Amino acid sequence: MARKQVLFTFPRELIREPVIHNLSHNFKVVTNIRRADVAEDRGWVMLELEGDTREIDNAIAWAKARGVRVDSIGGDLVEG
């Protein structure tokens, strides 16, 4: 099992869509939300994605195609 830590940044038009829920149902990836900040006009979520490397890559590509900005991050997400 691979694990990747990412930052999803959502544009205004995706704030109310269940992107993370859909991602976990469309791909064999376990999502673990570590931090998040969501407002009416913007939002971001720090996630750990766990699964097969190909599934994680496909899930990230899908999120980007939906309009989510995806950045890789490292380190302990709880500690900062």
C-alpha positions in Angstrom: 0.0 0.0 0.0 1.2 3.4 -0.9 0.4 6.6 1.0 0.5 10.1 -0.4 -0.1 13.4 1.4 -1.8 16.1 -0.6 -3.4 19.5 -0.4 -6.7 19.9 -2.3 -7.7 23.6 -2.9 -11.2 24.0 -4.1 -12.5 26.8 -6.3 -15.9 28.4 -5.4 -17.9 26.3 -7.8 -16.8 23.0 -6.2 -17.3 24.0 -2.5 -20.7 22.3 -2.2 -19.8 19.2 -4.3 -18.8 16.0 -2.4 -15.5 15.7 -4.2 -13.7 13.7 -1.5 -16.7 11.4 -1.0 -16.9 10.7 -4.8 -13.1 10.2 -5.0 -13.2 7.5 -2.4 -16.2 5.8 -4.1 -14.8 6.0 -7.6 -11.3 4.8 -6.7 -9.9 2.2 -4.4 -8.3 4.9 -2.2 -8.8 5.5 1.5 -9.0 9.2 2.4 -8.0 10.6 5.7 -8.8 14.3 6.3 -6.1 15.8 8.5 -6.9 19.5 8.3 -9.5 21.6 6.5 -10.8 25.1 6.1 -13.9 25.7 4.1 -15.8 28.9 3.5 -18.5 30.0 1.0 -16.0 31.1 -1.6 -13.0 28.8 -1.1 -11.7 25.8 0.7 -8.7 23.5 1.2 -8.3 20.1 2.7 -5.1 18.3 3.7 -5.5 14.6 2.9 -3.7 11.4 3.3 -4.5 9.1 0.4 -3.8 5.4 0.8 -4.0 2.6 -1.7 -2.3 1.2 -4.8 0.0 3.8 -6.4 -2.0 3.6 -9.7 -5.3 4.2 -7.9 -3.9 7.2 -6.0 -2.5 8.7 -9.2 -5.8 8.1 -11.0 -7.7 9.7 -8.1 -5.5 12.7 -8.2 -5.8 13.1 -12.0 -9.6 12.8 -11.6 -9.7 15.6 -8.9 -7.5 17.8 -11.1 -9.8 17.2 -14.1 -12.8 18.3 -11.9 -11.0 21.6 -11.2 -9.3 20.9 -7.8 -5.8 22.2 -7.4 -3.7 19.4 -6.0 -0.3 19.9 -4.4 1.9 17.3 -2.8 2.9 17.9 0.8 5.2 16.1 3.3 5.8 16.0 7.0 3.4 15.5 9.8 0.0 17.0 8.9 -1.2 17.3 12.5 1.9 19.0 13.8 2.3 21.3 10.8 
